[in-house]
């Protein structure tokens, strides 16, 4: 029987990733909602539903990971690789939040790539059921969204970032390195309860 924590985690993942797949799986329904509600109202509701989903994921994962079984035991070297992979993930995350530099243009969808790297890294380092469910679904989401972006691009839709300036690459690298250092040294342990350095 599925425990409360795992139930919350599953429901949260469905809500969070479901709303972020709306454009992919039900574009006509999404367009109809925007037309009916108006873009500002739709975006507010979109944000609220996403926030609810995120909260459910955080609470559910926190409860489930303490009681779910182990599917596989990652060797130590995979945890080292996971730690290294998080560096480009943070840089891509920063690049996706800034006006486009070369990094954003070359990666084409830096935020999606950051999530895929993050999910893969955590699958390498964590083998308990709750982690595999969480990070596996996020990795699958990233793959689906990337395929969708390619299809939209082939259809003539402008979905790729437009290059602005190389200074945004410098900013992305600096911010990515800073965020990586903060998370590795303190924030991951503070927020998640586990130090990635101790794990590796």
C-alpha positions, -999 to 999 in steps of 0.1 A, spaced: 0 0 0 13 35 -9 22 55 22 11 91 28 44 106 18 46 86 -14 10 95 -22 17 132 -18 49 129 -39 31 111 -67 2 136 -66 26 166 -65 46 153 -94 14 148 -115 3 184 -106 36 201 -111 47 183 -143 12 180 -156 7 218 -157 41 222 -173 32 196 -200 -1 214 -208 14 230 -239 27 196 -251 -2 173 -244 -32 197 -247 -22 228 -266 -58 235 -278 -71 233 -242 -43 256 -230 -52 281 -258 -89 280 -249 -81 286 -213 -60 316 -221 -87 330 -244 -114 325 -218 -95 337 -187 -71 362 -203 -33 358 -203 -27 376 -169 -52 355 -151 -41 323 -167 -5 330 -157 -15 337 -121 -34 304 -120 -5 286 -137 19 299 -111 -4 290 -82 -10 254 -94 27 250 -100 35 263 -65 9 239 -50 25 210 -69 60 220 -58 50 222 -22 34 187 -24 66 173 -40 88 188 -13 66 176 16 59 142 0 95 136 -9 107 145 25 83 120 41 87 92 15 125 91 12 128 81 48 106 51 45 108 38 9 130 9 0 163 9 -20 161 -1 -56 198 1 -62 229 11 -42 250 36 -63 288 31 -60 308 60 -47 323 69 -81 288 76 -94 282 101 -66 314 118 -76 302 121 -111 268 134 -99 286 161 -80 305 172 -111 274 171 -133 257 197 -110 283 223 -120 271 226 -157 235 222 -144 239 254 -124 256 272 -152 228 262 -176 202 273 -150 218 307 -147 221 310 -185 184 302 -188 174 330 -164 195 357 -182 192 372 -216 208 349 -241 246 345 -245 264 318 -265 256 292 -238 219 297 -241 221 297 -279 242 265 -281 222 246 -255 190 258 -272 169 253 -241 192 259 -211 166 256 -184 153 223 -197 189 210 -201 197 221 -165 167 201 -152 177 170 -172 213 172 -159 200 177 -123 177 148 -126 203 125 -142 229 134 -116 205 127 -87 195 93 -103 232 84 -103 236 93 -66 203 80 -52 187 46 -55 158 47 -31 123 44 -46 112 80 -39 143 94 -55 140 73 -86 103 83 -89 110 120 -85 142 124 -106 131 98 -132 99 116 -139 117 150 -141 142 135 -166 114 121 -187 96 155 -186 128 172 -198 131 148 -227 95 152 -237 97 190 -235 129 190 -256 113 169 -283 83 192 -283 105 223 -287 122 206 -317 88 200 -333 77 235 -327 109 248 -342 104 227 -373 69 240 -376 83 275 -378 76 287 -343 103 309 -327 112 290 -296 150 293 -294 168 320 -275 182 349 -295 218 359 -289 222 392 -270 257 395 -257 287 374 -246 287 392 -212 257 371 -203 278 340 -206 303 355 -182 275 363 -158 260 328 -162 293 311 -154 299 334 -124 264 329 -110 265 292 -117 298 288 -99 286 308 -70 253 289 -67 271 256 -71 296 265 -43 268 276 -20 247 245 -25 276 221 -22 290 237 9 259 246 28 225 250 11 219 214 1 225 202 36 203 231 50 174 225 26 176 187 20 193 176 52 222 158 35 256 172 25 266 162 -11 302 162 0 295 137 28 276 115 3 305 114 -21 
